[in-house]
Amino acid sequence: MDCIFCKIADGTIPSKKVYEDEQIIAFHDIQPQTPVHIVIIPKQHIESMNGITADNSHVIAHIFEVIPQIAKENNLANGYRVVSNCGKDGSQTVFHLHFHLMGGKQLNGKMG
């Protein structure tokens, strides 16, 4: 499989990590949209939100349990946004499920 996020997860491609455990990894986005822009991925390849099942949903729950810790450690006490794009029409460009943790400034209210 030629998945850039799988290669980041296995260490083949370096990243600026902010968090890692046995299930997930979080790293700074290489094209940040906000002052703090962190990408959080499961180490297990899941193509998109459409690939979440009863067998792997515990990993997604774990991501959302860890997000507040990552946000706190990155000075996002005033708030942040979590975004995940799904599929071509949802503007997903890397087909490995991932979540963008964004903040560090007042974000506008537009979502689309």
N, C-alpha and C positions, 0 to 999 in steps of 0.2 A: 504494500500500500504506500502510496506517495503522498502522505498527509503531513503538512508542515507542523501542525500541532502535535501529532504523534511523535515527530522527530524532536520537538521541544520537550515533550514529556519524557522521552527516553534519553535526553541529553545529547543527541546527535547534533542538534542545532542549539547554540547557546542562547540564553535569554537573561534578562535582568529580573531574577526571581524576587518576589516579595513574600511568598509563602509556598510551602510544599509539605505534603504528607504522603501516606501510601496510596491515597485515592485521587488527589487533585494537585494541581500546580497553579500558581498565580504569578503573573509577570507583567512588567510594564509594556504597554502597547508601543510598537515602533512608529506609529503615526498617531500620536495622541490628539484627541479632539478637545480635551479639557486639561487643566493643569495636572490633575491626577487622573490617569486613565490606565486601569489595570484589567488585564484579561484573565479570566478564571476558567480553567478547563478540567474536565475529568481526564485522568490518565487513560482510562479505557476509551477506545474509539466509539463514540456515539455520533452518528452523522448530523443530527439536528434534534430539535425538540420532538419531532415526529418519531424519533427512535427511542424515546423514553418508554420503558416497560416496567412491569412489576419486578422484573429481575434486576434492573439497574437504577430504579428510582431512588434507592437509598443514597447513591452517590450524589444525585442532584439535591436531595435533602441536606446532605453534608455540606455541599457548596453554600447553601443558604444559611446553614448554621455558622459557617466560617466567615461569611461576608462581613458581618458587623465587626469582627476582630480585625480583619484586613483594613476596613474603613477607619477604625479607631487608630490603628498603627500608622495610617497614612494621613492623619489630621483631617478627617472628614466629619468632625463632630457636628458641623452645621448642616449636614445633609449630603446626599449623594443620589445617583441614579444607577439602576441596574438594567441593562438592555441585552436582549438576545434576539438576533435576527433569524428567521426560519424560512429557508427555501429561497429560490431565485427572486420571486416577487417580494419577498421580505428583505431583500438586499443581503442575504447571507453570501459571503464570498469565500469563506473557508468552511468546508463541509465536515467540520468536527464541532460538536456542540460547544459553545463558549458563551460566557457572560462578560459584558463590559461593565466594570465598576468605574463610574465617572463622577468627578466632583472637583473641588478646590476653587470653585467660583460659584456665583449665583447662576444657575442654569435657567434658560427660558422655558416657558411652559409648553411650547410647541413640541409635539411628538411626531409630526409627520409632514 
